[in-house]
Amino acid sequence: MADEIVVHKESALVDVTPVDDDTSPGGLSFEEDTAGGLGRHLGVTSCTLLIIGRIIGTDIFSTPSSILLSAGSVGASLMLWVLGFLVSFCGLFIWLELGTMFPRSGGEKVYLEVAYKKPEYFVTAVYGINAIILGFTASGCIVFANNVLVAAGKDVSVGAERGIALGVICFVTILHGLAPRTGVIVMNTLTIFKTAILLFVVVAGWVVLSGKAHIVDPTSNFQNAFVGTSHSSNNYAAAMFKVLDAYSGWSNANYVLNNVRNPVRTLKIAGPLGLGICAVLYIFANIAYFSAATKEEILESGVTVADLFFGNVFGTTAKRALSVFVALRFAEIYPFSILLANNNTSFWCLPQRHRVFRKAQQFINSHIFKTFAAARLNQELAKEGIPLPFGNKFWASNWPTGQAPMPGLLLHLIPSAIAIIAPPMKVAFPFILDVQGYPIQFVNLFIVTGLFWLRWSKPHHPRPFKEVWWPAAVFYLASSVFLLVAPLLPPINGVGDTPPLPYYLYCVVGAGILLVGPVYWAGWRIVLPRIFGYTLVPRKETLKDGTVVTVFSKK
């Protein structure tokens, strides 16, 4: 077939990339897919901060204790953080090769559509249903709500936790839907601030290790560091899900490439830079935690390991000064923080208040970035014609501003709200992390095999990013297979990390959700047309905001 040369009117903003028609993902051309919305307004800095802001969230401040519990020793825990970085970096290079070959919004959706074109719309439906159902941000909501109540001295009731979590995620949805440019400014600003806080933890850890702090024996955890190491593959799989979830976000820019200036060049710079910065901070932050507290203290801290660190290192007086700094900075950057204060108490002077603002800052940062990308992914799915309630034209639009996909944000909000309300709160946090992580490994498995297929079937297709070293791709493939098989093996204690739920339940739930996609596709494309005697005929429509969408008519 004839080659199609993709050229934007402003040549400085978009790379000129030849794309042969038979490798074009989905039913829309490059120009149709990139029409509508704000256009290309994200550069290298914004994309790097988009990645950093998505990666650095509640996980690095809350999951080190649960990872230590699964690994059994400090040394094994640190090795898992290093291994998670290596796996993520291999995945990043795979996504860079595919993202620069097909610089469109949608991430994995685009790459699966290119590699697996038959049957039509099958992978789009399977991946889309999984992304919509499991694209929620409930885990961070739960951590945020719990810490707000504890720090405010309130009873941690189920109703209060759920109410706070729902309130904040609704606020983030409104921010991105009605004020998209403000949302980008907030993302960039808060990412710089959040990175500075994590860097502060790292530097404080160095001071502790130097012996200049009041910690009695800062190196005790690093002596015989591998004592107590777990020998259960199930434990390591559960821990790796949490580590990889902490690193997740390195592909965040791939979901919004329609909004990126010079997407090929920007992606090649922002991806490695963003992940590299986060990996260095993560590993040194864990070392800081282990230098300031005993292994037993960290295990007992639960999801408040960062609070334990600040308390042990700085004490009550320093925590009070820190609370003033964080509160002032957070209130300056994000006035919503004022709403978290007790109306009857002066929050500036309470030493415990720093938890509220730090946890709020962690949650809002992580979920502002995840929500920003998830909404674009939902919009891309709707643009391909996937049938959704109220019609896919509504979900594909940039209603009501014409600049941001508010319907896509709402599609992200609905499963998040359900995940907050439905499961028991005490086991919800680790269970939700595991449920989200398991189906992703299936997606990763097919992405890597799709990469190998494209190299064999389309060897001459332009690859602006030098081909990924094949051993790195095989290593990423092997890690996905391990994370699919190991959770099914019984753990040594027979329980897992989500008691009283069975250790294998999150695998069953995750795989079950993934199977909803084929059933949905079969009903839409085969069963209903045969029962009612019609054929689906696609056509393209341009919405008022300029967005091009595929619509199916029944003939």
C-alpha positions as CSV (number, residue, x, y, z in Angstrom):
1,M,0.0,0.0,0.0
2,A,1.1,3.6,-0.6
3,D,2.9,5.3,2.2
4,E,1.2,8.2,4.0
5,I,3.4,11.1,5.0
6,V,2.2,12.6,8.3
7,V,3.0,16.3,8.4
8,H,1.5,18.9,10.8
9,K,0.9,22.5,9.6
10,E,3.5,23.7,12.2
11,S,6.4,21.5,11.2
12,A,8.4,22.6,14.3
13,L,5.8,21.0,16.5
14,V,5.5,17.5,15.0
15,D,8.0,15.1,13.6
16,V,7.6,14.2,9.9
17,T,7.0,10.4,10.0
18,P,6.2,8.1,7.1
19,V,3.6,5.6,8.1
20,D,2.4,2.8,5.8
21,D,-1.4,2.4,5.9
22,D,-1.4,-1.3,7.0
23,T,0.3,-0.5,10.2
24,S,-2.0,2.4,11.1
25,P,-3.6,1.7,14.5
26,G,-7.3,1.8,14.8
27,G,-9.7,3.2,12.3
28,L,-8.5,6.8,12.4
29,S,-5.6,8.4,10.4
30,F,-2.9,10.3,12.3
31,E,-4.4,13.7,11.4
32,E,-7.9,12.6,12.4
33,D,-6.7,11.1,15.7
34,T,-4.9,14.3,16.7
35,A,-7.7,16.7,15.9
36,G,-9.6,18.6,18.6
37,G,-8.8,19.6,22.1
38,L,-6.0,21.9,23.2
39,G,-3.5,20.7,20.6
40,R,0.2,20.3,21.2
41,H,1.1,22.3,24.3
42,L,3.3,19.9,26.3
43,G,7.1,20.1,25.9
44,V,10.1,18.2,27.3
45,T,9.8,19.8,30.8
46,S,6.1,19.2,31.1
47,C,6.4,15.6,30.0
48,T,9.3,14.9,32.3
49,L,7.3,16.4,35.2
50,L,4.3,14.4,34.0
51,I,6.3,11.2,34.4
52,I,7.9,12.1,37.7
53,G,4.6,13.4,39.1
54,R,2.8,10.2,38.2
55,I,5.6,7.9,39.6
56,I,6.2,9.7,42.9
57,G,2.9,9.2,44.8
58,T,1.8,7.5,48.0
59,D,3.7,4.3,47.3
60,I,7.2,5.4,48.2
61,F,5.8,6.9,51.5
62,S,3.6,3.9,52.4
63,T,4.5,0.6,50.8
64,P,8.2,0.0,52.0
65,S,6.8,-1.7,55.1
66,S,4.6,-4.1,53.2
67,I,7.4,-4.9,50.8
68,L,9.8,-5.5,53.7
69,L,7.1,-7.8,55.2
70,S,7.0,-9.9,52.0
71,A,10.7,-9.9,51.3
72,G,11.6,-10.8,54.9
73,S,14.8,-8.8,55.1
74,V,16.2,-5.4,54.5
75,G,18.7,-6.6,51.9
76,A,16.0,-8.4,49.9
77,S,13.7,-5.4,50.1
78,L,16.4,-3.1,48.7
79,M,17.2,-5.6,46.0
80,L,13.5,-5.7,44.9
81,W,13.5,-1.9,44.5
82,V,16.6,-2.2,42.3
83,L,15.1,-5.1,40.4
84,G,11.9,-3.1,39.9
85,F,13.9,-0.2,38.4
86,L,15.6,-2.6,36.0
87,V,12.3,-4.1,34.9
88,S,10.7,-0.7,34.5
89,F,13.7,0.6,32.5
90,C,13.5,-2.4,30.1
91,G,9.8,-1.7,29.7
92,L,10.5,2.0,29.1
93,F,12.8,1.2,26.2
94,I,10.1,-1.1,24.6
95,W,7.5,1.7,25.0
96,L,9.9,4.2,23.6
97,E,10.5,2.2,20.4
98,L,6.7,1.7,19.9
99,G,5.8,5.2,21.0
100,T,8.2,6.9,18.6
101,M,7.0,4.5,15.8
102,F,3.4,5.5,16.4
103,P,3.3,8.9,18.2
104,R,-0.4,8.9,19.1
105,S,-2.2,9.2,22.4
106,G,-3.4,5.9,23.9
107,G,-0.3,4.1,24.9
108,E,-0.8,0.3,25.0
109,K,-4.1,0.6,23.1
110,V,-2.2,1.9,20.0
111,Y,0.6,-0.7,20.2
112,L,-1.8,-3.6,20.6
113,E,-4.0,-2.4,17.7
114,V,-1.0,-2.3,15.4
115,A,0.4,-5.7,16.3
116,Y,-2.9,-7.6,16.6
117,K,-5.2,-6.3,13.8
118,K,-7.4,-9.4,13.5
119,P,-10.2,-9.8,14.4
120,E,-11.2,-6.2,14.1
121,Y,-11.6,-4.2,17.3
122,F,-10.9,-7.3,19.4
123,V,-7.8,-6.0,21.2
124,T,-9.3,-2.5,21.4
125,A,-12.3,-3.9,23.3
126,V,-10.3,-6.2,25.5
127,Y,-7.8,-3.6,26.5
128,G,-10.4,-0.9,26.7
129,I,-12.7,-2.7,29.1
130,N,-9.8,-3.6,31.3
131,A,-8.5,0.0,31.3
132,I,-11.9,1.4,32.2
133,I,-12.7,-1.0,34.9
134,L,-9.2,-1.1,36.5
135,G,-8.1,2.4,35.7
136,F,-9.3,3.6,39.0
137,T,-7.2,5.5,41.6
138,A,-8.8,4.0,44.7
139,S,-5.7,2.8,46.5
140,G,-4.2,6.3,46.9
141,C,-7.6,7.6,48.0
142,I,-7.7,5.1,50.8
143,V,-4.2,6.0,52.1
144,F,-5.0,9.7,51.9
145,A,-8.3,9.4,53.7
146,N,-6.9,7.2,56.5
147,N,-4.0,9.5,57.2
148,V,-6.1,12.6,57.2
149,L,-8.4,11.2,59.8
150,V,-5.5,9.9,62.0
151,A,-3.6,13.1,61.7
152,A,-6.7,15.2,62.6
153,G,-7.3,13.1,65.7
154,K,-10.6,11.8,64.4
155,D,-12.0,8.3,64.6
156,V,-11.2,6.4,61.4
157,S,-14.7,5.3,60.5
158,V,-15.5,3.7,57.2
159,G,-18.0,6.4,56.2
160,A,-15.5,9.2,56.9
161,E,-12.7,7.4,54.9
162,R,-14.9,6.9,51.9
163,G,-16.4,10.4,52.1
164,I,-13.0,12.1,52.1
165,A,-11.6,9.9,49.3
166,L,-14.6,10.5,47.1
167,G,-14.5,14.2,47.7
168,V,-10.9,14.7,46.7
169,I,-11.1,12.6,43.5
170,C,-14.2,14.6,42.5
171,F,-12.2,17.8,42.9
172,V,-9.4,16.5,40.7
173,T,-11.9,15.5,38.0
174,I,-13.4,19.0,38.1
175,L,-9.9,20.7,37.9
176,H,-8.8,18.8,34.8
177,G,-12.2,18.9,33.1
178,L,-13.0,22.6,33.5
179,A,-9.5,24.2,33.8
180,P,-7.1,22.0,31.8
181,R,-4.3,24.6,31.5
182,T,-4.5,25.4,35.2
183,G,-4.3,21.6,35.8
184,V,-1.0,21.4,33.9
185,I,0.4,24.3,35.8
186,V,-0.6,22.7,39.1
187,M,0.9,19.4,38.0
188,N,4.3,21.0,37.2
189,T,4.4,23.1,40.3
190,L,3.4,20.3,42.7
191,T,5.8,17.8,41.1
192,I,8.8,20.1,41.7
193,F,7.6,20.6,45.3
194,K,7.0,16.9,45.9
195,T,10.4,16.0,44.4
196,A,12.0,18.5,46.8
197,I,10.3,16.8,49.8
198,L,11.6,13.3,48.7
199,L,15.0,14.8,48.1
200,F,14.9,16.2,51.6
201,V,14.2,12.7,52.9
202,V,17.2,11.4,51.0
203,V,19.6,14.1,52.3
204,A,18.3,13.6,55.8
205,G,19.1,9.9,55.4
206,W,22.6,10.7,54.5
207,V,23.0,12.9,57.6
208,V,21.7,10.0,59.7
209,L,24.1,7.5,58.2
210,S,27.0,9.9,58.8
211,G,26.3,9.7,62.5
212,K,25.5,13.3,63.0
213,A,21.9,12.7,64.0
214,H,20.6,11.3,67.3
215,I,19.8,7.9,65.9
216,V,21.8,5.4,68.1
217,D,22.9,2.9,65.4
218,P,21.9,4.0,61.9
219,T,23.7,1.1,60.2
220,S,22.2,-1.7,62.3
221,N,19.7,-2.7,59.5
222,F,22.5,-3.0,57.0
223,Q,24.5,-5.5,59.2
224,N,23.5,-9.0,58.2
225,A,20.9,-7.4,55.9
226,F,19.7,-10.6,54.4
227,V,18.7,-12.3,57.7
228,G,15.1,-13.5,57.5
229,T,14.9,-13.4,53.7
230,S,11.8,-15.1,52.4
231,H,12.0,-18.2,50.2
232,S,8.4,-17.9,48.9
233,S,7.9,-17.0,45.2
234,N,4.4,-15.9,46.1
235,N,5.8,-13.4,48.6
236,Y,8.2,-12.0,46.0
237,A,5.5,-11.7,43.4
238,A,3.2,-9.8,45.8
239,A,6.2,-7.5,46.7
240,M,7.1,-7.0,43.1
241,F,3.5,-5.9,42.2
242,K,3.9,-3.2,44.8
243,V,7.4,-2.2,43.7
244,L,6.3,-2.0,40.0
245,D,3.2,-0.1,41.1
246,A,5.5,2.4,42.8
247,Y,7.5,2.8,39.6
248,S,4.4,2.9,37.4
249,G,4.0,6.1,35.4
250,W,7.1,5.8,33.3
251,S,4.8,5.4,30.3
252,N,2.6,8.3,31.3
253,A,3.6,10.5,28.4
254,N,2.7,7.8,25.9
255,Y,-0.9,8.3,26.7
256,V,-1.0,12.0,25.8
257,L,1.2,12.2,22.7
258,N,-1.5,14.1,20.8
259,N,-0.8,16.9,23.2
260,V,3.0,16.8,23.0
261,R,5.2,19.1,20.8
262,N,7.7,17.2,18.8
263,P,6.5,13.9,20.3
264,V,9.3,11.7,19.1
265,R,12.1,13.9,20.4
266,T,10.2,14.7,23.6
267,L,9.5,11.1,24.4
268,K,13.1,10.0,24.0
269,I,14.3,12.6,26.5
270,A,11.5,12.7,29.0
271,G,11.1,9.0,29.5
272,P,14.6,8.0,30.6
273,L,15.1,11.3,32.5
274,G,11.9,11.0,34.5
275,L,12.3,7.3,35.4
276,G,16.0,7.8,36.2
277,I,15.4,10.6,38.6
278,C,12.7,8.7,40.4
279,A,14.7,5.5,40.7
280,V,17.6,7.2,42.4
281,L,15.3,9.0,44.8
282,Y,13.4,5.8,45.6
283,I,16.4,3.7,46.4
284,F,18.0,6.4,48.6
285,A,14.7,7.1,50.3
286,N,14.5,3.4,51.3
287,I,18.0,3.5,52.6
288,A,17.0,6.6,54.6
289,Y,14.0,4.8,56.1
290,F,16.1,1.8,57.2
291,S,18.8,4.1,58.7
292,A,16.3,5.9,61.0
293,A,14.2,3.0,62.3
294,T,14.6,-0.6,63.3
295,K,13.2,-3.4,61.1
296,E,10.5,-4.0,63.7
297,E,9.4,-0.4,63.8
298,I,9.1,-0.2,60.0
299,L,7.0,-3.4,59.9
300,E,4.7,-2.0,62.6
301,S,4.4,1.4,60.9
302,G,2.1,0.1,58.2
303,V,1.3,2.8,55.6
304,T,2.9,5.6,57.7
305,V,6.6,4.7,57.3
306,A,7.4,8.3,56.2
307,D,5.8,9.6,59.4
308,L,8.0,7.2,61.4
309,F,11.0,8.6,59.7
310,F,10.2,12.2,60.4
311,G,9.4,11.4,64.0
312,N,12.6,9.5,64.7
313,V,14.9,11.9,62.9
314,F,13.5,15.3,63.8
315,G,11.4,14.8,66.9
316,T,8.3,16.7,68.0
317,T,9.8,20.2,67.9
318,A,11.2,19.8,64.4
319,K,8.0,18.2,63.3
320,R,6.1,21.4,64.3
321,A,8.5,23.6,62.3
322,L,8.2,21.2,59.4
323,S,4.4,21.2,59.6
324,V,4.4,25.0,59.3
325,F,6.6,24.9,56.2
326,V,4.7,22.2,54.5
327,A,1.3,23.8,55.3
328,L,2.4,27.2,54.1
329,R,3.9,25.9,50.9
330,F,1.0,23.6,50.2
331,A,-1.5,26.3,50.9
332,E,0.4,28.7,48.7
333,I,0.5,26.2,45.8
334,Y,-2.9,24.6,46.3
335,P,-5.5,26.5,48.3
336,F,-7.6,23.3,48.6
337,S,-5.4,22.3,51.5
338,I,-7.1,24.9,53.6
339,L,-10.3,22.8,53.4
340,L,-8.5,20.0,55.2
341,A,-8.0,22.0,58.3
342,N,-10.3,21.7,61.3
343,N,-12.5,24.8,61.2
344,N,-12.3,25.1,65.0
345,T,-8.5,24.7,65.3
346,S,-5.5,26.7,64.2
347,F,-3.8,24.1,62.0
348,W,-0.6,26.1,61.6
349,C,0.6,25.2,65.1
350,L,-0.3,21.5,65.5
351,P,2.7,19.2,65.0
352,Q,0.5,16.3,63.7
353,R,-0.9,18.5,60.9
354,H,2.1,17.9,58.7
355,R,0.8,14.4,58.0
356,V,-2.4,15.9,56.6
357,F,-0.7,18.1,54.1
358,R,2.0,15.7,53.1
359,K,-0.5,12.9,52.5
360,A,-2.8,15.3,50.7
361,Q,0.0,16.5,48.6
362,Q,1.1,12.9,47.8
363,F,-2.4,11.8,46.9
364,I,-3.4,14.9,44.8
365,N,-0.1,14.9,42.9
366,S,-0.3,11.2,42.0
367,H,-3.9,11.3,41.1
368,I,-3.8,14.6,39.2
369,F,-1.2,13.0,36.9
370,K,-2.9,9.6,36.6
371,T,-6.3,11.1,36.0
372,F,-4.8,13.5,33.4
373,A,-3.5,10.5,31.3
374,A,-6.3,8.1,32.0
375,A,-8.9,10.5,30.7
376,R,-7.0,10.8,27.4
377,L,-6.9,7.0,27.1
378,N,-10.7,6.7,27.7
379,Q,-11.2,9.4,25.1
380,E,-9.1,7.4,22.6
381,L,-11.1,4.3,23.2
382,A,-14.4,6.1,22.6
383,K,-13.0,7.7,19.4
384,E,-12.5,4.2,18.0
385,G,-16.3,3.5,18.2
386,I,-16.3,1.2,21.2
387,P,-20.0,1.2,22.3
388,L,-20.6,2.8,25.6
389,P,-23.7,4.0,27.5
390,F,-25.0,7.4,26.1
391,G,-23.1,6.8,22.9
392,N,-19.4,6.9,22.2
393,K,-19.6,10.4,20.7
394,F,-20.3,11.9,24.2
395,W,-17.3,10.0,25.8
396,A,-15.0,11.0,22.9
397,S,-15.8,14.7,23.1
398,N,-14.1,17.6,24.9
399,W,-17.4,18.7,26.5
400,P,-18.1,21.2,28.0
401,T,-15.0,23.5,27.4
402,G,-14.0,22.1,24.0
403,Q,-10.4,21.8,25.4
404,A,-10.4,18.9,27.9
405,P,-12.1,15.4,27.9
406,M,-14.4,15.9,30.8
407,P,-16.5,12.8,29.7
408,G,-13.2,10.7,29.8
409,L,-12.5,12.0,33.3
410,L,-16.0,11.0,34.4
411,L,-15.4,7.5,32.9
412,H,-12.3,7.4,35.1
413,L,-14.2,8.6,38.1
414,I,-17.0,6.0,38.1
415,P,-14.9,2.8,38.6
416,S,-12.7,4.7,41.1
417,A,-15.8,5.6,43.2
418,I,-17.0,1.9,43.0
419,A,-13.6,0.6,44.1
420,I,-13.6,3.0,47.1
421,I,-17.1,2.1,48.2
422,A,-17.2,-1.7,47.5
423,P,-14.4,-3.6,49.3
424,P,-13.7,-3.7,53.1
425,M,-11.4,-0.8,53.9
426,K,-8.8,-2.7,56.0
427,V,-7.8,-5.0,53.1
428,A,-8.7,-2.7,50.3
429,F,-5.3,-1.0,49.9
430,P,-3.1,-4.1,49.3
431,F,-5.9,-6.0,47.5
432,I,-6.6,-3.2,45.0
433,L,-2.9,-2.8,44.2
434,D,-2.6,-6.5,43.5
435,V,-5.8,-6.6,41.4
436,Q,-4.7,-3.7,39.3
437,G,-1.2,-5.2,38.8
438,Y,-2.1,-8.7,37.7
439,P,-4.0,-8.0,34.4
440,I,-1.3,-5.5,33.5
441,Q,1.2,-8.3,33.2
442,F,-1.0,-9.9,30.5
443,V,-0.9,-6.6,28.6
444,N,2.8,-6.3,29.0
445,L,3.3,-9.9,27.8
446,F,1.3,-9.2,24.6
447,I,3.1,-5.8,24.1
448,V,6.5,-7.5,24.0
449,T,5.4,-10.3,21.7
450,G,3.8,-7.7,19.5
451,L,7.1,-5.8,19.4
452,F,8.9,-9.0,18.2
453,W,6.1,-9.6,15.6
454,L,6.4,-6.1,14.2
455,R,10.2,-6.4,13.9
456,W,9.7,-9.6,11.9
457,S,6.7,-8.5,9.8
458,K,7.6,-4.8,9.4
459,P,11.4,-4.6,9.4
460,H,11.5,-1.5,7.2
461,H,9.0,0.6,9.2
462,P,10.7,3.8,10.5
463,R,12.0,3.4,14.0
464,P,13.1,6.9,15.3
465,F,14.3,5.2,18.5
466,K,17.1,2.7,18.1
467,E,15.7,-0.8,18.5
468,V,15.6,-2.1,22.0
469,W,18.4,-4.6,22.8
470,W,16.6,-7.9,22.5
471,P,17.9,-9.4,25.8
472,A,16.3,-6.5,27.6
473,A,13.0,-7.2,25.9
474,V,13.3,-10.9,26.8
475,F,14.1,-10.0,30.4
476,Y,10.9,-7.9,30.5
477,L,9.0,-10.7,29.0
478,A,10.3,-13.2,31.5
479,S,9.4,-10.9,34.4
480,S,5.8,-10.6,33.1
481,V,5.6,-14.4,32.9
482,F,6.9,-14.8,36.5
483,L,4.4,-12.2,37.8
484,L,1.6,-14.2,36.2
485,V,2.6,-17.6,37.5
486,A,4.2,-17.0,40.9
487,P,1.1,-15.5,42.6
488,L,-0.8,-18.8,41.9
489,L,1.8,-20.7,44.0
490,P,0.8,-21.1,47.7
491,P,2.7,-18.9,50.0
492,I,4.6,-20.4,52.9
493,N,2.1,-19.1,55.5
494,G,-0.8,-20.1,53.3
495,V,-2.4,-16.7,53.6
496,G,-0.7,-14.1,51.5
497,D,-0.7,-10.3,52.2
498,T,-4.5,-9.7,52.1
499,P,-6.0,-11.8,54.9
500,P,-8.7,-12.9,55.4
501,L,-9.0,-13.0,51.6
502,P,-7.5,-16.1,49.9
503,Y,-4.0,-15.4,48.5
504,Y,-5.1,-16.3,44.9
505,L,-8.3,-14.1,44.9
506,Y,-6.7,-11.1,43.3
507,C,-5.4,-13.2,40.4
508,V,-8.9,-14.7,39.9
509,V,-10.5,-11.2,40.1
510,G,-7.9,-9.6,37.8
511,A,-8.1,-12.4,35.2
512,G,-11.9,-12.4,35.4
513,I,-12.0,-8.7,34.6
514,L,-9.7,-9.2,31.7
515,L,-12.1,-11.8,30.3
516,V,-14.9,-9.3,30.3
517,G,-13.4,-7.8,27.2
518,P,-13.7,-10.8,24.9
519,V,-17.3,-11.4,26.0
520,Y,-18.1,-7.7,25.4
521,W,-16.5,-7.8,22.0
522,A,-18.3,-11.0,21.0
523,G,-21.7,-9.6,22.0
524,W,-21.1,-6.4,20.1
525,R,-19.5,-7.7,16.9
526,I,-21.0,-11.3,16.6
527,V,-23.9,-12.3,18.9
528,L,-26.2,-9.2,18.7
529,P,-25.7,-8.7,14.9
530,R,-26.6,-12.3,14.2
531,I,-29.6,-12.3,16.6
532,F,-31.1,-9.1,15.2
533,G,-29.9,-9.5,11.6
534,Y,-27.8,-6.4,11.0
535,T,-24.3,-5.5,9.9
536,L,-22.1,-2.8,11.6
537,V,-21.0,-0.1,9.2
538,P,-18.4,2.4,10.4
539,R,-18.4,6.1,9.5
540,K,-16.5,9.1,10.7
541,E,-18.0,12.2,12.2
542,T,-16.4,15.4,13.3
543,L,-17.7,16.8,16.6
544,K,-18.2,20.5,17.4
545,D,-14.9,20.7,19.2
546,G,-13.0,19.3,16.1
547,T,-12.6,15.7,17.5
548,V,-13.0,13.0,14.8
549,V,-14.8,9.9,16.0
550,T,-15.8,6.6,14.5
551,V,-19.5,5.8,14.7
552,F,-21.2,2.5,13.8
553,S,-24.5,2.3,12.1
554,K,-26.7,-0.8,11.9
555,K,-27.5,-1.8,8.3
